[in-house]
Amino acid sequence: MSQLYEWAAMTGPELARLAADDPVAVLPMAAIEQHGPHLPLDTDVRIGSGLIEAAGQAYDANGQARAPIVVLPTVAVGASLEHTSFAGTLSLSAEQAIAQVVACGEGLARAGIRRLVIFNSHGGNKAVIDLAALRLRADHDLLVIKASYFRFAPPADTLAADELAHGLHGGALETAMMLHLAPATVRVRHLRDFESLGAARAAAGATVGPEGDAGFAWFAEDLNPSGVTGDAASATAAQGARLIEAFGARLATIWAEAAAFDLSSLGGRAL
């Protein structure tokens, strides 16, 4: 029997009964934003949903009894200021994005749920998630685990090291997963190598780039006029399948560890 539940599909009494079983809540966070000429605006939403589905299959495949997982509705519009120069991007301010995450966490606390995994599929959400998670820890004594799939280690030999380092948006990583998850949405005639300013700086010996231990704040057009970086033309559906399976398995492991986390090991706060 599946241990995955959809928050929005449950009734109030059903949710209350589930909360008594000490479940792990999962809050998917994504974005509606430009992904160049080849990927749809809801790319991050589709990838996040695909990874949660894969994680659910991996979680259920384990023969041992598992704590229930309840998946909240996706926060589809995220913090996408860096993409607002391009048509189609919708963006919350940082303050709005933090408030939305905190509001969801407060709903969990009211329901008696104390374990939350925020699962993120958009790079621009990282900073707001960090701040919101600490706020929920302080105000509601929640365990909040922050997981972004693009920080997961991909299978060996799936993508080149340079692509992983510099294909930050709409490159081979996202394109491969979309070719697997939603191939009809990929405008294959527009696939090409979108060279990044970050890659050019690294090739010239610079250590300051758009990411890394000394990164500069950037808009998408700073890195490439199209708003995309990475070799989208090199992506294949087979790569995408391997990435989805591996990242889904990693997410399932995070859920299991969230369920097993000893809450008494945390300091706790007087509320």
Sequence and secondary structure as in RCSB ss.txt:
>XXXX:A:sequence
MSQLYEWAAMTGPELARLAADDPVAVLPMAAIEQHGPHLPLDTDVRIGSGLIEAAGQAYDANGQARAPIVVLPTV
AVGASLEHTSFAGTLSLSAEQAIAQVVACGEGLARAGIRRLVIFNSHGGNKAVIDLAALRLRADHDLLVIKASYF
RFAPPADTLAADELAHGLHGGALETAMMLHLAPATVRVRHLRDFESLGAARAAAGATVGPEGDAGFAWFAEDLNP
SGVTGDAASATAAQGARLIEAFGARLATIWAEAAAFDLSSLGGRAL
>XXXX:A:secstr
   EEEGGGS HHHHHHHHTT  EEEEEE  B  BTTTB TTHHHHHHHHHHHHHHHHHHHS S    EEE   B
 S   GGGTTSTT B   HHHHHHHHHHHHHHHHHHT  EEEEEE  GGGHHHHHHHHHHHHHHH  EEEEEEGG
GS   TTSS HHHHHH  BSSHHHHHHHHHH GGG  GGG  EE  HHHHHHHTT   BSSSTTB    HHHH T
TS BEEGGG  HHHHHHHHHHHHHHHHHHHHHHHH  GGGS     
